[in-house]
Amino acid sequence: MSDLSIVDLGQSARRLRVDTLVRLRWLAVAGQLVAILFVHFGLGFPLPIVLCLLAVGASAALNIGLRLRFERNHRLAEGPATALLTFDLLQLASLLYLTGGLDNPFVVLALAPVVIGAVSLRRAQAAYLVALMIGLAFVLAFNHRPMPWIEGAALSLPPIYRAGIWVALGLAGIFASLYAGRVAEEARLLSDALAATELVLAREQHLSQLDGLAAAAAHELGTPLATIALVAKEWTKNPQTPPTPDDLDLLSQQVRRCREILGKLTSLGDDPGSMLTNMTLNVLLEEVVQPHRNFDVTVTVAMNGLAPEPVCARSPGVLYGLGNLVENAVDFARSAVEARAEWTSSEVIVTIVDDGPGFAPEILSSLGEPYVTTRAAERRAKIDETTGLGLGLFIAKTLLERSGASVRIANKPDAETGAVVQICWPRSEFERDRTSAY
């Protein structure tokens, strides 16, 4: 899957589904219909019931048309979605015009299309819906039919009170739009980061399994190739003697064996019984830290625990997550990084410690979220220019948590300098599915 396809998928997923709008509108239709019938027949208040029912019927007709025109899971482009939300505001404004304008307490329902637009549309469209709502409310403050009330008793609110309702409604619309838009934007950032996580995991899984299977295949190919070489050598000694059926059958078996071994490379280890799927905790940490031992920072591994040593499945997710944390520690460390492994009968703990400046206090509580960074100017030149958005730490934390671990990020206590990242698994989770890769 390419980066572009993930981006396209993320943008498409943010669009409003037709089914969502239809369901919400049916709920509004039901509520409006019950309110109109209750006020007119239950309370006996006079109101233009025919015109009100026509306004409600327009929403019902639109819903029926949308059901006939689109599939349930169809996602609307921003233009049609904005048009439908505009219709909802106008339909509600028409009902409010018929039933008292801003004097009607149900005027607060005008916030619903605004909030929906703020969550699902761009800022320009969301701002348009807020402006439309404020404009319609302004019109309704001065132009509306009397609100249904007890017959013979007039209900008239002073203009300044209506102005207060209009200001309050406008401020509520602006605040709700900004708040909902902010929450939606954070959710979009998280969605993008998760998409990046899936992409990195897929690439890491392919590379990791291909590396291990290539080594295993090279080892396994030695036996059938040696057999083929032996049969060929015997033939060369007696070229006049035709090969026996047993020799041909043996060659055929060994060729099939070679194909099976090479097929493992093609499938990238889909077979849960493929080799190199299990590794001890020590092997896991050595494989993680090995790529980072060629720099000017000393990287050590310390093991502490009673036998037997934990054994886990070879997981690209865990390898990438731990590798990213070690790389981050090496990037900041002054001279040393230590990966400590401890285990008991109930848990497995890996602690990565460096002697660098530690994490900035102002963002310590936000670490592990996407697009939070502590990368500074002293970063080594080997760091890619596209990094530094906090995605690496977020991806590492997400992958490790998906393997059953809990991740704690902190600075060294007291006056010591350096960062501490502790990853803790329940031992049952760490050793789960040891016969297959993640």
C-alpha positions in Angstrom: 0.0 0.0 0.0 1.5 3.4 -1.0 1.6 6.5 1.1 -0.8 8.2 -1.4 -3.4 5.5 -1.0 -3.4 5.8 2.7 -3.8 9.6 2.5 -6.7 9.1 0.0 -8.3 6.6 2.3 -8.0 8.9 5.3 -9.6 11.8 3.4 -12.5 9.7 2.1 -13.1 8.3 5.6 -13.7 11.8 7.0 -16.6 12.5 4.6 -20.1 12.2 5.9 -21.9 9.0 5.1 -25.4 9.3 3.5 -26.7 6.8 6.1 -25.5 9.0 9.0 -27.3 12.1 7.7 -30.4 10.1 6.8 -30.6 8.6 10.3 -30.1 11.9 12.0 -32.7 13.6 9.8 -35.3 10.8 10.5 -34.7 11.4 14.2 -35.3 15.1 13.7 -38.4 14.4 11.6 -39.8 12.2 14.4 -39.0 14.8 17.1 -40.5 17.7 15.1 -43.6 15.7 14.3 -44.2 14.6 17.9 -43.7 18.2 19.1 -46.1 19.7 16.6 -48.8 17.2 17.3 -48.4 17.4 21.1 -48.5 21.2 21.1 -51.5 21.4 18.8 -53.6 18.5 20.0 -52.2 17.8 23.4 -51.9 21.3 24.7 -54.5 22.8 22.5 -52.3 25.7 21.3 -53.2 27.2 18.0 -50.5 26.9 15.3 -50.4 26.6 11.4 -50.3 22.9 11.5 -50.6 22.3 7.8 -47.6 24.5 7.0 -45.6 22.9 9.8 -46.4 19.4 8.5 -45.3 20.5 5.0 -42.0 21.6 6.4 -41.5 18.3 8.2 -42.7 16.4 5.0 -40.0 18.2 3.0 -37.3 16.6 5.3 -39.0 13.2 5.0 -39.1 13.5 1.2 -35.4 14.4 1.0 -34.6 11.4 3.1 -36.5 9.1 0.8 -34.8 10.6 -2.2 -31.4 10.1 -0.6 -32.2 6.5 0.1 -33.2 5.9 -3.5 -30.3 7.8 -5.0 -27.4 6.7 -2.9 -26.1 3.5 -1.2 -26.0 3.4 2.5 -22.3 3.6 2.8 -21.8 6.3 0.1 -19.7 9.2 1.4 -20.7 12.6 0.3 -18.2 15.2 -1.1 -18.0 18.4 0.9 -20.2 20.4 -1.5 -23.3 18.1 -1.3 -22.8 17.6 2.4 -22.7 21.4 2.9 -25.9 21.7 0.8 -27.7 19.1 2.9 -26.8 20.8 6.1 -27.9 24.1 4.6 -31.2 22.5 3.9 -31.5 21.3 7.5 -30.9 24.9 8.8 -33.4 26.4 6.4 -36.0 23.7 7.2 -35.6 24.3 10.9 -35.7 28.1 10.4 -39.0 27.7 8.5 -40.5 25.8 11.4 -39.2 28.4 13.9 -40.7 31.2 11.7 -44.1 29.5 12.0 -43.9 28.8 15.7 -42.5 32.0 17.4 -39.0 32.6 16.0 -36.4 33.1 18.7 -39.1 33.0 21.4 -39.4 29.2 20.7 -37.1 27.3 23.1 -36.4 24.7 20.3 -34.2 27.3 18.6 -31.2 25.6 20.2 -31.6 22.7 17.7 -30.0 25.0 15.1 -26.7 24.1 16.7 -26.9 20.5 15.5 -26.1 21.1 11.8 -23.4 23.5 12.8 -21.6 20.9 15.0 -22.0 18.2 12.4 -20.4 20.6 9.8 -17.5 21.5 12.2 -16.7 17.8 12.7 -16.9 16.7 9.1 -16.2 19.7 6.9 -13.3 22.1 6.3 -13.1 25.3 8.2 -14.5 27.4 5.3 -17.7 25.3 5.0 -18.0 25.1 8.8 -17.7 28.9 9.1 -20.3 29.3 6.4 -22.8 27.2 8.4 -22.1 29.2 11.5 -22.7 32.5 9.6 -25.9 31.1 8.0 -27.2 30.1 11.4 -26.5 33.5 12.9 -28.0 35.2 9.9 -31.2 33.1 10.1 -31.5 33.7 13.8 -31.2 37.5 13.2 -34.0 37.4 10.7 -36.2 35.3 13.1 -35.6 37.8 15.9 -37.7 40.3 14.0 -39.8 38.3 11.5 -41.9 35.4 12.8 -45.4 34.3 13.6 -46.6 34.4 17.2 -45.5 31.5 19.3 -48.2 29.0 20.1 -49.5 29.8 23.5 -52.6 29.6 25.7 -55.5 31.0 23.8 -56.4 34.5 25.0 -53.0 35.0 26.7 -50.4 36.9 24.7 -46.7 36.0 25.1 -44.4 38.7 24.0 -40.7 38.9 25.0 -39.0 42.3 25.0 -36.6 43.0 22.1 -33.6 43.2 24.4 -34.3 39.6 25.6 -34.5 38.4 22.0 -31.3 40.2 21.3 -29.7 38.3 24.2 -31.0 35.0 22.8 -29.5 35.9 19.4 -26.1 36.8 20.9 -26.1 33.7 23.1 -27.1 31.4 20.1 -24.4 33.0 18.0 -21.7 32.6 20.6 -22.8 29.0 21.3 -22.5 28.3 17.6 -19.0 29.7 17.3 -17.8 28.0 20.4 -19.4 24.6 19.5 -17.9 24.9 16.0 -14.4 25.7 17.3 -14.5 23.0 20.0 -15.9 20.3 17.7 -13.5 21.2 14.9 -10.6 21.0 17.3 -11.6 17.6 18.6 -12.2 16.4 15.0 -8.7 17.7 14.0 -7.0 15.8 16.8 -8.9 12.7 15.7 -7.8 13.2 12.2 -4.2 13.5 13.3 -4.5 10.3 15.2 -6.0 8.6 12.2 -3.2 9.7 10.0 -0.6 8.5 12.5 -2.3 5.1 12.8 -2.3 4.9 9.0 1.4 5.6 9.1 1.8 2.9 11.8 0.1 0.3 9.6 2.4 1.3 6.6 5.6 1.1 8.7 4.5 -2.2 10.2 3.8 -3.8 6.9 7.2 -2.7 5.5 9.0 -3.8 8.6 7.2 -7.2 8.6 8.2 -7.8 5.0 11.8 -6.8 5.5 12.2 -8.7 8.8 10.6 -11.9 7.6 12.4 -11.8 4.3 15.8 -11.4 6.1 15.1 -14.3 8.4 13.7 -16.6 5.8 16.5 -15.9 3.4 19.0 -17.0 5.9 16.9 -20.1 6.8 16.3 -20.9 3.1 20.0 -20.7 2.3 20.7 -23.2 5.1 17.9 -25.5 4.1 18.8 -25.5 0.5 22.1 -27.0 1.3 20.7 -30.5 1.8 18.6 -31.0 -1.4 21.4 -29.3 -3.5 24.0 -31.6 -2.0 21.8 -34.6 -2.9 21.3 -33.3 -6.5 25.1 -32.7 -6.8 25.8 -36.3 -5.6 23.4 -37.8 -8.1 24.9 -35.7 -10.9 28.4 -36.8 -9.9 27.4 -40.4 -10.1 26.0 -39.9 -13.6 29.2 -38.3 -14.8 31.2 -41.4 -13.7 29.1 -43.6 -16.0 27.7 -41.3 -18.8 26.8 -44.3 -20.9 24.5 -45.8 -18.2 21.0 -44.2 -18.3 19.6 -42.9 -15.0 17.5 -45.4 -13.0 13.8 -44.6 -12.1 14.9 -44.3 -8.4 17.5 -41.7 -9.3 15.0 -39.6 -11.3 12.4 -39.9 -8.5 15.0 -38.7 -6.0 15.9 -35.7 -8.2 12.3 -34.9 -8.6 11.8 -34.9 -4.8 14.8 -32.7 -4.2 13.7 -30.2 -6.8 10.2 -30.0 -5.2 12.0 -29.5 -1.9 13.9 -26.6 -3.3 10.7 -25.1 -4.7 9.1 -25.3 -1.3 12.0 -23.6 0.4 12.0 -20.8 -2.1 8.3 -20.5 -1.8 8.7 -19.5 1.8 10.6 -16.4 0.5 7.7 -15.6 -1.8 5.1 -15.9 0.9 7.2 -13.9 3.4 6.6 -16.3 6.2 2.9 -16.8 6.0 3.4 -20.3 7.2 3.1 -20.2 11.0 5.6 -23.1 11.2 8.4 -21.2 9.4 11.8 -21.1 11.0 13.2 -18.2 13.1 9.8 -17.3 14.4 10.9 -17.7 18.1 13.6 -15.8 19.9 14.8 -15.5 23.5 14.6 -12.1 25.2 18.4 -11.8 25.0 18.4 -12.5 21.2 15.6 -10.0 20.9 17.5 -7.2 22.6 20.7 -8.0 20.8 19.0 -7.8 17.4 17.4 -4.5 18.4 20.6 -2.8 19.6 23.0 -4.2 17.0 22.3 -1.5 14.3 23.1 1.3 16.8 26.5 0.1 18.0 28.4 1.7 15.1 28.1 5.2 16.5 30.0 7.1 19.1 27.5 6.0 21.8 28.1 2.8 23.8 25.1 0.6 23.8 25.0 -2.3 26.3 22.5 -5.0 27.2 22.0 -6.3 30.8 20.0 -9.4 31.7 18.6 -10.2 35.1 16.2 -12.9 35.9 15.8 -16.5 36.9 15.7 -19.4 34.5 14.0 -20.1 32.2 14.5 -17.0 30.1 11.4 -15.7 28.3 10.9 -16.8 24.7 8.7 -14.7 22.4 7.5 -14.9 18.8 9.6 -13.0 16.3 7.4 -9.9 16.0 8.2 -7.1 13.5 6.0 -4.8 15.6 8.0 -5.4 18.8 11.3 -5.3 17.0 10.4 -1.9 15.4 9.0 -0.5 18.6 12.0 -1.4 20.7 14.4 -0.4 17.9 12.7 3.0 17.6 13.1 3.6 21.4 16.7 2.6 21.3 17.4 4.8 18.3 15.7 7.7 20.1 17.9 7.1 23.2 21.1 6.9 21.0 20.1 10.2 19.3 20.0 12.0 22.6 22.6 10.2 24.7 26.0 11.8 25.4 28.0 8.6 25.7 26.0 5.6 26.8 22.7 3.8 26.4 21.7 0.7 28.4 18.9 -1.8 27.6 18.1 -3.7 30.8 15.9 -6.8 30.8 14.4 -8.2 33.9 11.8 -11.0 34.3 9.9 -13.0 36.8 7.4 -15.8 36.6 4.7 -13.2 36.0 6.2 -10.3 34.0 8.9 -9.2 31.6 10.4 -5.7 31.9 12.7 -4.0 29.4 14.1 -0.6 30.5 16.0 1.7 28.1 18.1 4.3 29.8 20.3 7.1 28.3 22.6 9.8 29.8 21.3 12.6 27.6 19.4 15.7 28.6 16.1 13.9 29.1 12.7 14.9 27.9 11.5 18.5 28.0 9.3 18.9 31.1 6.6 20.9 29.2 5.8 18.0 26.9 6.6 15.0 29.1 3.0 14.4 29.8 2.2 14.5 26.0 4.9 12.1 24.8 3.5 9.1 23.0 0.9 11.2 21.2 1.3 11.9 17.5 3.0 15.1 16.4 4.7 15.9 19.7 8.4 16.3 19.4 11.5 17.0 21.5 14.0 17.0 18.6 16.3 19.9 19.0 19.2 21.5 17.1 21.7 19.1 18.7 20.2 16.1 17.0 22.8 14.2 15.1 23.0 14.8 11.3 22.0 11.2 10.7 18.4 12.0 11.6 16.2 12.3 8.6 14.7 15.7 7.9 11.2 14.3 7.7 11.3 13.0 11.2 10.7 15.0 14.4 7.0 15.1 14.5 6.7 12.6 17.3 5.3 10.0 15.0 8.2 7.6 15.7 7.6 7.5 19.4 3.8 7.3 18.9 4.2 4.4 16.4 6.6 2.6 18.8 4.3 3.0 21.7 1.3 1.9 19.7 3.0 -1.2 18.4 4.3 -2.2 21.8 0.9 -1.7 23.4 -0.7 -3.8 20.7 1.7 -6.6 21.8 0.3 -6.5 25.3 2.9 -4.2 26.9 2.5 -1.0 28.9 4.9 1.8 28.2 6.1 4.4 30.8 8.2 7.4 29.7 10.0 9.5 32.3 13.2 11.3 33.1 15.7 10.0 35.6 14.9 11.1 39.2 16.5 13.7 41.3 19.5 15.5 39.8 20.4 12.8 37.3 20.2 13.6 33.6 18.8 11.2 31.0 15.5 9.6 30.0 14.0 6.3 31.1 11.5 4.3 29.0 10.1 1.2 30.6 8.2 -1.5 28.7 6.4 -4.1 30.8 4.6 -7.2 29.5 2.7 -9.8 31.5 4.8 -12.8 30.8 1.8 -14.7 29.4 1.4 -11.9 26.8 5.1 -11.8 26.0 5.3 -15.5 25.3 1.9 -15.7 23.6 1.8 -17.1 20.0 5.4 -18.2 20.1 4.8 -20.4 17.0 3.9 -17.5 14.7 5.1 -14.0 14.0 3.1 -10.9 14.9 
